[in-house]
Amino acid sequence: MSKTFKIALGVIAVVLIGGFAGYKYVMSGGARHVETEDAAFTTTAAQLTKEFGENEQAASKKYLNKAVALTGEVTAAEGNTATLNGTVLCTLHDSTATATVGAPLSLKGRVVGYDDLMQEVRLDECFITEQKK
């Protein structure tokens, strides 16, 4: 084999390995595991909504992309989404988890934003930590 062929083969191998590693990182390597993280804050759904309503910029700086432990009453539940106190929408990580409307619920999730028009705080990667029936 010529020297040029070996170099070309080496470059192709490096590009393929790098591409595969990049694909794996983008698709799963950068994923967070909120369930195993310690909650940065523990509060109620009502208090969280109040803080965002009073000063969205300060609340975003404090809570955005952080794991938060919340308690509240389930006011709506459909599919893998539960609404606490009518103002906190939580997308449950486990699609088989169910929340009982009218029951107290404790969960942990990542704050992803605030909808000022609907006055709703949104969380994803939520895990139910305690549910009373």
N, CA and C atoms as a LAMMPS dump frame, in Angstrom:
ITEM: TIMESTEP
0
ITEM: NUMBER OF ATOMS
399
ITEM: BOX BOUNDS ff ff ff
-5.0000000000000000e+02 5.0000000000000000e+02
-5.0000000000000000e+02 5.0000000000000000e+02
-5.0000000000000000e+02 5.0000000000000000e+02
ITEM: ATOMS id mol type element x y z
1 1 1 N 0.841 -1.186 0
2 1 2 C 0 0 0
3 1 3 C 0.885 1.248 0
4 2 1 N 0.426 2.221 -0.754
5 2 2 C 1.202 3.459 -0.825
6 2 3 C 0.947 4.31 0.416
7 3 1 N 1.846 5.221 0.633
8 3 2 C 1.76 6.103 1.8
9 3 3 C 0.504 6.978 1.72
10 4 1 N 0.161 7.467 0.554
11 4 2 C -1.022 8.309 0.358
12 4 3 C -2.3 7.534 0.681
13 5 1 N -2.371 6.289 0.274
14 5 2 C -3.542 5.451 0.552
15 5 3 C -3.711 5.244 2.05
16 6 1 N -2.611 4.992 2.756
17 6 2 C -2.668 4.785 4.214
18 6 3 C -3.139 6.049 4.928
19 7 1 N -2.664 7.202 4.493
20 7 2 C -3.077 8.475 5.107
21 7 3 C -4.564 8.716 4.849
22 8 1 N -5.002 8.481 3.62
23 8 2 C -6.415 8.67 3.279
24 8 3 C -7.297 7.729 4.094
25 9 1 N -6.867 6.488 4.234
26 9 2 C -7.617 5.516 5.022
27 9 3 C -7.684 5.938 6.489
28 10 1 N -6.584 6.456 7.014
29 10 2 C -6.542 6.942 8.397
30 10 3 C -7.468 8.129 8.611
31 11 1 N -7.493 9.063 7.648
32 11 2 C -8.365 10.24 7.74
33 11 3 C -9.829 9.813 7.698
34 12 1 N -10.154 8.898 6.818
35 12 2 C -11.532 8.405 6.727
36 12 3 C -11.948 7.738 8.036
37 13 1 N -11.067 6.943 8.622
38 13 2 C -11.372 6.268 9.894
39 13 3 C -11.604 7.292 11.003
40 14 1 N -10.772 8.323 11.081
41 14 2 C -10.924 9.368 12.113
42 14 3 C -12.242 10.115 11.927
43 15 1 N -12.594 10.449 10.69
44 15 2 C -13.845 11.161 10.413
45 15 3 C -15.048 10.301 10.794
46 16 1 N -15.017 9.022 10.454
47 16 2 C -16.125 8.128 10.804
48 16 3 C -16.268 7.977 12.317
49 17 1 N -15.177 7.786 13.012
50 17 2 C -15.223 7.638 14.477
51 17 3 C -15.704 8.942 15.117
52 18 1 N -15.193 10.072 14.639
53 18 2 C -15.623 11.372 15.165
54 18 3 C -17.093 11.629 14.907
55 19 1 N -17.561 11.285 13.725
56 19 2 C -18.979 11.46 13.393
57 19 3 C -19.875 10.607 14.261
58 20 1 N -19.468 9.358 14.48
59 20 2 C -20.255 8.467 15.331
60 20 3 C -20.282 8.976 16.772
61 21 1 N -19.137 9.414 17.287
62 21 2 C -19.072 9.939 18.661
63 21 3 C -19.944 11.189 18.801
64 22 1 N -19.9 12.075 17.799
65 22 2 C -20.736 13.275 17.827
66 22 3 C -22.216 12.937 17.803
67 23 1 N -22.596 11.984 16.978
68 23 2 C -23.983 11.548 16.9
69 23 3 C -24.451 10.999 18.253
70 24 1 N -23.655 10.142 18.867
71 24 2 C -24.025 9.557 20.165
72 24 3 C -24.156 10.632 21.234
73 25 1 N -23.275 11.631 21.223
74 25 2 C -23.347 12.696 22.218
75 25 3 C -24.617 13.52 22.035
76 26 1 N -24.891 13.898 20.807
77 26 2 C -26.075 14.72 20.534
78 26 3 C -27.349 13.967 20.879
79 27 1 N -27.422 12.689 20.546
80 27 2 C -28.645 11.926 20.737
81 27 3 C -28.857 11.461 22.178
82 28 1 N -27.79 11.264 22.953
83 28 2 C -28.015 10.775 24.321
84 28 3 C -26.954 11.197 25.317
85 29 1 N -25.788 11.512 24.894
86 29 2 C -24.689 11.794 25.813
87 29 3 C -24.89 13.034 26.652
88 30 1 N -25.582 14.033 26.124
89 30 2 C -25.788 15.268 26.853
90 30 3 C -27.059 15.271 27.683
91 31 1 N -27.753 14.139 27.737
92 31 2 C -29.03 14.07 28.465
93 31 3 C -28.805 14.19 29.965
94 32 1 N -29.733 14.884 30.609
95 32 2 C -29.686 15.005 32.063
96 32 3 C -30.55 13.923 32.674
97 33 1 N -30.233 13.602 33.897
98 33 2 C -31.022 12.637 34.65
99 33 3 C -31.547 13.342 35.901
100 34 1 N -32.635 14.072 35.705
101 34 2 C -33.214 14.891 36.768
102 34 3 C -33.589 14.042 37.976
103 35 1 N -34.002 12.802 37.73
104 35 2 C -34.424 11.929 38.822
105 35 3 C -33.304 11.716 39.847
106 36 1 N -32.071 11.648 39.389
107 36 2 C -30.951 11.392 40.29
108 36 3 C -30.282 12.673 40.792
109 37 1 N -30.635 13.813 40.228
110 37 2 C -30.069 15.088 40.672
111 37 3 C -30.704 15.527 41.982
112 38 1 N -29.939 16.262 42.764
113 38 2 C -30.513 16.909 43.938
114 38 3 C -31.281 18.131 43.468
115 39 1 N -32.425 18.377 44.068
116 39 2 C -33.221 19.544 43.696
117 39 3 C -32.505 20.806 44.157
118 40 1 N -32.371 21.772 43.267
119 40 2 C -31.743 23.045 43.607
120 40 3 C -32.654 23.859 44.521
121 41 1 N -33.974 23.671 44.373
122 41 2 C -34.961 24.394 45.175
123 41 3 C -36.122 23.465 45.503
124 42 1 N -36.728 23.683 46.658
125 42 2 C -37.944 22.982 47.053
126 42 3 C -38.982 24.048 47.369
127 43 1 N -40.123 23.975 46.681
128 43 2 C -41.142 25 46.849
129 43 3 C -42.513 24.42 46.509
130 44 1 N -43.52 25.27 46.521
131 44 2 C -44.858 24.849 46.119
132 44 3 C -45.149 25.389 44.725
133 45 1 N -46.116 24.791 44.069
134 45 2 C -46.51 25.252 42.735
135 45 3 C -47.005 26.69 42.801
136 46 1 N -47.751 27.02 43.841
137 46 2 C -48.287 28.369 43.99
138 46 3 C -47.16 29.394 44.16
139 47 1 N -46.166 29.075 44.973
140 47 2 C -45.053 29.993 45.208
141 47 3 C -44.223 30.183 43.943
142 48 1 N -43.987 29.105 43.206
143 48 2 C -43.217 29.187 41.966
144 48 3 C -43.92 30.098 40.957
145 49 1 N -45.215 29.907 40.798
146 49 2 C -45.99 30.74 39.869
147 49 3 C -45.993 32.196 40.32
148 50 1 N -46.111 32.415 41.615
149 50 2 C -46.118 33.779 42.155
150 50 3 C -44.792 34.488 41.844
151 51 1 N -43.675 33.781 42.034
152 51 2 C -42.369 34.386 41.762
153 51 3 C -42.219 34.753 40.287
154 52 1 N -42.658 33.872 39.389
155 52 2 C -42.581 34.181 37.959
156 52 3 C -43.514 35.336 37.603
157 53 1 N -44.69 35.368 38.195
158 53 2 C -45.638 36.442 37.911
159 53 3 C -45.158 37.802 38.388
160 54 1 N -44.473 37.844 39.534
161 54 2 C -44 39.11 40.095
162 54 3 C -42.763 39.639 39.375
163 55 1 N -41.837 38.752 39.019
164 55 2 C -40.612 39.19 38.36
165 55 3 C -40.074 38.029 37.525
166 56 1 N -40.529 37.957 36.274
167 56 2 C -40.171 36.834 35.403
168 56 3 C -38.665 36.736 35.182
169 57 1 N -38.015 37.879 35.006
170 57 2 C -36.573 37.861 34.741
171 57 3 C -35.789 37.295 35.931
172 58 1 N -36.106 37.726 37.137
173 58 2 C -35.4 37.233 38.326
174 58 3 C -35.706 35.754 38.56
175 59 1 N -36.966 35.365 38.379
176 59 2 C -37.343 33.964 38.575
177 59 3 C -36.68 33.067 37.531
178 60 1 N -36.594 33.548 36.296
179 60 2 C -35.922 32.765 35.251
180 60 3 C -34.461 32.559 35.593
181 61 1 N -33.821 33.602 36.052
182 61 2 C -32.409 33.502 36.435
183 61 3 C -32.227 32.513 37.587
184 62 1 N -33.177 32.5 38.49
185 62 2 C -33.101 31.625 39.669
186 62 3 C -33.428 30.168 39.336
187 63 1 N -34.471 29.917 38.542
188 63 2 C -34.998 28.562 38.373
189 63 3 C -34.71 27.889 37.018
190 64 1 N -34.542 28.649 35.958
191 64 2 C -34.468 28.082 34.617
192 64 3 C -33.373 27.021 34.484
193 65 1 N -33.749 25.869 33.933
194 65 2 C -32.861 24.717 33.71
195 65 3 C -32.328 24.086 34.993
196 66 1 N -32.99 24.35 36.094
197 66 2 C -32.584 23.743 37.362
198 66 3 C -33.63 22.718 37.793
199 67 1 N -33.182 21.697 38.519
200 67 2 C -34.096 20.701 39.064
201 67 3 C -34.79 21.31 40.28
202 68 1 N -36.116 21.198 40.297
203 68 2 C -36.92 21.791 41.366
204 68 3 C -37.879 20.74 41.909
205 69 1 N -37.983 20.662 43.24
206 69 2 C -38.964 19.789 43.884
207 69 3 C -40.197 20.634 44.181
208 70 1 N -41.357 20.164 43.721
209 70 2 C -42.602 20.913 43.87
210 70 3 C -43.674 20.085 44.553
211 71 1 N -44.569 20.776 45.236
212 71 2 C -45.781 20.142 45.752
213 71 3 C -46.957 21.002 45.309
214 72 1 N -48.071 20.353 45.122
215 72 2 C -49.275 21.069 44.739
216 72 3 C -50.409 20.098 44.53
217 73 1 N -51.577 20.624 44.178
218 73 2 C -52.739 19.784 43.911
219 73 3 C -52.89 19.607 42.413
220 74 1 N -53.127 18.376 41.987
221 74 2 C -53.31 18.084 40.565
222 74 3 C -54.683 18.623 40.15
223 75 1 N -54.68 19.58 39.211
224 75 2 C -55.937 20.153 38.738
225 75 3 C -56.32 19.618 37.359
226 76 1 N -55.352 19.013 36.666
227 76 2 C -55.641 18.386 35.375
228 76 3 C -54.55 17.358 35.092
229 77 1 N -54.944 16.289 34.426
230 77 2 C -53.986 15.244 34.045
231 77 3 C -54.445 14.623 32.744
232 78 1 N -53.555 14.606 31.764
233 78 2 C -53.886 14.005 30.48
234 78 3 C -52.604 13.449 29.872
235 79 1 N -52.63 12.166 29.56
236 79 2 C -51.438 11.531 28.999
237 79 3 C -50.285 11.61 29.974
238 80 1 N -49.16 12.142 29.514
239 80 2 C -48.004 12.252 30.399
240 80 3 C -47.813 13.687 30.903
241 81 1 N -48.901 14.447 30.959
242 81 2 C -48.851 15.82 31.457
243 81 3 C -49.759 15.969 32.671
244 82 1 N -49.218 16.593 33.713
245 82 2 C -50.003 16.892 34.911
246 82 3 C -49.921 18.388 35.168
247 83 1 N -51.034 18.971 35.58
248 83 2 C -51.066 20.393 35.908
249 83 3 C -51.279 20.537 37.402
250 84 1 N -50.39 21.295 38.04
251 84 2 C -50.505 21.548 39.476
252 84 3 C -51.072 22.946 39.694
253 85 1 N -52.053 23.041 40.542
254 85 2 C -52.677 24.302 40.929
255 85 3 C -53.121 25.142 39.729
256 86 1 N -53.361 24.512 38.592
257 86 2 C -53.835 25.209 37.402
258 86 3 C -52.798 26.068 36.706
259 87 1 N -51.566 26.134 37.24
260 87 2 C -50.577 27.054 36.676
261 87 3 C -49.201 26.446 36.409
262 88 1 N -48.969 25.219 36.824
263 88 2 C -47.667 24.578 36.596
264 88 3 C -47.89 23.317 35.763
265 89 1 N -47.41 23.339 34.51
266 89 2 C -47.561 22.197 33.613
267 89 3 C -46.298 21.348 33.676
268 90 1 N -46.47 20.085 34.021
269 90 2 C -45.345 19.172 34.184
270 90 3 C -45.46 18.039 33.169
271 91 1 N -44.439 17.891 32.337
272 91 2 C -44.379 16.769 31.417
273 91 3 C -43.635 15.65 32.128
274 92 1 N -44.344 14.55 32.366
275 92 2 C -43.763 13.434 33.116
276 92 3 C -42.811 12.639 32.235
277 93 1 N -41.674 12.278 32.797
278 93 2 C -40.662 11.501 32.083
279 93 3 C -41.183 10.103 31.757
280 94 1 N -41.861 9.506 32.728
281 94 2 C -42.393 8.152 32.574
282 94 3 C -43.796 8.246 31.986
283 95 1 N -43.953 7.784 30.757
284 95 2 C -45.252 7.9 30.09
285 95 3 C -46.327 7.026 30.727
286 96 1 N -45.933 6.082 31.585
287 96 2 C -46.92 5.23 32.248
288 96 3 C -47.346 5.8 33.602
289 97 1 N -46.658 6.849 34.078
290 97 2 C -47.022 7.463 35.359
291 97 3 C -48.335 8.217 35.195
292 98 1 N -49.163 8.143 36.21
293 98 2 C -50.435 8.857 36.159
294 98 3 C -50.616 9.686 37.421
295 99 1 N -51.233 10.812 37.25
296 99 2 C -51.541 11.7 38.367
297 99 3 C -53.049 11.723 38.557
298 100 1 N -53.494 11.72 39.805
299 100 2 C -54.915 11.702 40.126
300 100 3 C -55.408 13.123 40.361
301 101 1 N -56.374 13.553 39.549
302 101 2 C -56.926 14.899 39.678
303 101 3 C -57.541 15.066 41.068
304 102 1 N -57.223 16.187 41.703
305 102 2 C -57.735 16.498 43.027
306 102 3 C -56.843 16.026 44.159
307 103 1 N -55.819 15.239 43.843
308 103 2 C -54.934 14.689 44.887
309 103 3 C -53.669 15.538 45.018
310 104 1 N -53.122 15.605 46.23
311 104 2 C -51.829 16.272 46.412
312 104 3 C -50.737 15.469 45.703
313 105 1 N -49.746 16.18 45.161
314 105 2 C -48.674 15.529 44.412
315 105 3 C -47.355 16.232 44.691
316 106 1 N -46.318 15.433 44.878
317 106 2 C -44.958 15.964 44.981
318 106 3 C -44.182 15.405 43.808
319 107 1 N -43.404 16.265 43.172
320 107 2 C -42.613 15.812 42.032
321 107 3 C -41.327 16.611 41.935
322 108 1 N -40.445 16.123 41.076
323 108 2 C -39.199 16.829 40.793
324 108 3 C -39.071 16.923 39.287
325 109 1 N -38.708 18.102 38.794
326 109 2 C -38.567 18.3 37.361
327 109 3 C -37.674 19.486 37.066
328 110 1 N -37.44 19.712 35.778
329 110 2 C -36.583 20.802 35.327
330 110 3 C -37.457 21.933 34.803
331 111 1 N -37.242 23.134 35.305
332 111 2 C -37.997 24.302 34.86
333 111 3 C -37.478 24.703 33.481
334 112 1 N -38.396 24.739 32.494
335 112 2 C -37.994 25.071 31.131
336 112 3 C -38.535 26.415 30.648
337 113 1 N -39.423 27.029 31.415
338 113 2 C -39.89 28.343 30.981
339 113 3 C -41.181 28.79 31.634
340 114 1 N -41.578 30.004 31.269
341 114 2 C -42.788 30.616 31.792
342 114 3 C -43.543 31.233 30.623
343 115 1 N -44.816 30.928 30.541
344 115 2 C -45.684 31.497 29.523
345 115 3 C -46.432 32.65 30.174
346 116 1 N -45.991 33.889 29.894
347 116 2 C -46.605 35.033 30.568
348 116 3 C -48.02 35.307 30.097
349 117 1 N -48.371 34.89 28.89
350 117 2 C -49.736 35.07 28.411
351 117 3 C -50.705 34.185 29.193
352 118 1 N -50.339 32.906 29.354
353 118 2 C -51.189 31.965 30.086
354 118 3 C -50.867 31.943 31.583
355 119 1 N -49.805 32.609 31.98
356 119 2 C -49.321 32.639 33.366
357 119 3 C -49.096 31.221 33.882
358 120 1 N -48.348 30.435 33.079
359 120 2 C -48.048 29.047 33.426
360 120 3 C -46.545 28.818 33.436
361 121 1 N -46.095 28.078 34.441
362 121 2 C -44.699 27.65 34.505
363 121 3 C -44.65 26.257 33.9
364 122 1 N -43.627 26.003 33.105
365 122 2 C -43.512 24.702 32.435
366 122 3 C -42.279 23.956 32.926
367 123 1 N -42.502 22.666 33.223
368 123 2 C -41.418 21.786 33.637
369 123 3 C -41.405 20.563 32.728
370 124 1 N -40.22 19.994 32.524
371 124 2 C -40.139 18.725 31.812
372 124 3 C -39.282 17.767 32.623
373 125 1 N -39.17 16.555 32.139
374 125 2 C -38.413 15.503 32.829
375 125 3 C -38.889 15.334 34.274
376 126 1 N -40.2 15.442 34.501
377 126 2 C -40.764 15.361 35.849
378 126 3 C -40.911 13.909 36.313
379 127 1 N -40.603 13.703 37.571
380 127 2 C -40.747 12.404 38.221
381 127 3 C -41.603 12.587 39.462
382 128 1 N -42.621 11.756 39.601
383 128 2 C -43.479 11.817 40.789
384 128 3 C -42.701 11.232 41.958
385 129 1 N -42.574 12.016 43.03
386 129 2 C -41.872 11.544 44.224
387 129 3 C -42.838 11.056 45.293
388 130 1 N -44.042 11.648 45.318
389 130 2 C -45.063 11.206 46.27
390 130 3 C -46.424 11.635 45.777
391 131 1 N -47.383 10.716 45.849
392 131 2 C -48.744 11.023 45.437
393 131 3 C -49.714 10.425 46.439
394 132 1 N -50.581 11.278 46.981
395 132 2 C -51.598 10.799 47.915
396 132 3 C -52.906 10.686 47.159
397 133 1 N -53.647 9.672 47.474
398 133 2 C -54.903 9.436 46.749
399 133 3 C -56.082 9.999 47.481
